[in-house]
Amino acid sequence: MIKHKRLAYKIPFKLEVVKYAKEHGNRAAERYFGPLPTEKMIRQWRKQEDQLQKADKSKHTFRGHAAKWPQMDIAMKEWITKQRNKGFAVSTKMIIYEAKRIALEKGIHDFTGSPSWCYRFMKRCGLAMHTKTRTAQKMPEEYESKILSFHKFVIDARKRNGFEIGQIGNMDEVPLTFDVPSNRTVDRKGAKTIAVKTSGHEKTHYTVVLSCCADGTKLPPMLIFKRKTFPKEVIPRGVVHVHEKGWMDENGMRVWVEKVWSKRPGGLLKNLPY
């Protein structure tokens, strides 16, 4: 018995063989295209003709398990298409949440909505996770030597003035926006334009002042909102400041020193060298 090496045939080739076999017969198709595919393979392909016509023409075969809940796949793909047409970002967690809701609605009680189901569903429906590309920020030249120089400066200052390590701090201002739209979304494979709709507040910013001590102590954050007057509403506990442009200025630094830096552990000690 002749052993043939297993080969994978793309669907367009299978359809071409099926067409020839329908006109001239299976054995004639085997002689014309063979020795592979064999007459047995051609018979099988003819039985699968309807499926082959509907299948993705870039694939070789019907790989992967069929969907257990095909109606679920249809409903979910329609929902994702609708969300993307509106410009909304779609995450895998959103897909799982919506799938569970649809399963409950359709009375599918054995549906768990696991992450593995989500990724299999995406593969079946030709969906993939897309992300925006961006250029990474370059580090300044000779940054390593500058870091070492700063470390030496801090060590010398501690020796000279007798600072405790907990009395050395670092503070930085971080501009944030009220809406941070996701830069990742599920969409069909091969999509060229990935648009994501936002609430319109992604450019409305405020400032968060973060600080910590060299011994690892984290200090309370301070928020600076963009407005002229302090809001009349009850503000939750925390350090809040207002500025016309939402920035840190001299008055804001004074507030930070009084309400954050001076409240750190050991911040009110009288015997400190400063």
Steps between C-alpha positions, in 0.01 A plus 500: 500500500640836397534748787436859406637797689226704666449836332282799580292638213352847495127530451518664151700197378244259648219687322693483173539122540131462587400696191717279276370183669138604443570542129732202438462265799698435819756260349564737209560780752743272689694429179501868403604646839658187657647286628374724779222574568369146487157397376389449862603856591317637197181317603526657845553847354194463277291422809639816664442726198236719667720550806803572281308767308412681825838458670787749519688449171838572665473194726604142426225312680227522765733515797376561853182390674166627380326752720295337776254792493499631137216743571713650776785559253265672254347724768841591645653581161204725420540675836874555449443632146237741630729627778794548261280680246416746777872542567496340847799300621417134571707301749498125562341564842215686329454206261480253790256721694270544198522128414389406853207741469395349166540145637271585791252656259501188277484258792847352446582390856825310438679800347787619723647777285863419573794690344587189295146502351545867411824443309358195319196708404727777367696246294181345356359839402820650359544753781824621654622747761626823343703776660619845403870538430709772653863606505683427824649797684878512469715525810722810521863467403741380771206439734684225690789729596250769604321250728829402665591867543165570669541199732843631604353845564229354728749282692736795555210721615391237755853470639543876515163585660411179685167446327300189590410304189129539582541880479604486135209509260411503135201682353371506145198648324307274263244648257196275456173516307148421618455246221776254410372315191644154449749468217415131453183356352369182339431541128502288186834369380666716236318820600712798393328786686445444873288791626388526864224738608552699821284706735665825390671550838830337405654849469349640822789461737586534867827450689589235755797571727664173610776481758688252715794486741832328438416236763199389292229697682225606259348843567137592428435616142391856432249584225501832313182569302466750218270770639516841666297434815477206736184291441216540750416130492626273776842371396611151612795484737829592337722790404329706229608829343369711210685698235373692199700277264515189717873539559732509799614853593657674800175498695448134415850418628414675826186287535699184425768582760240579768258212437724224364871547565463635855263213588751228412641283783754716683402807300442714811817404690669811641850358518542451128801686351270706281 
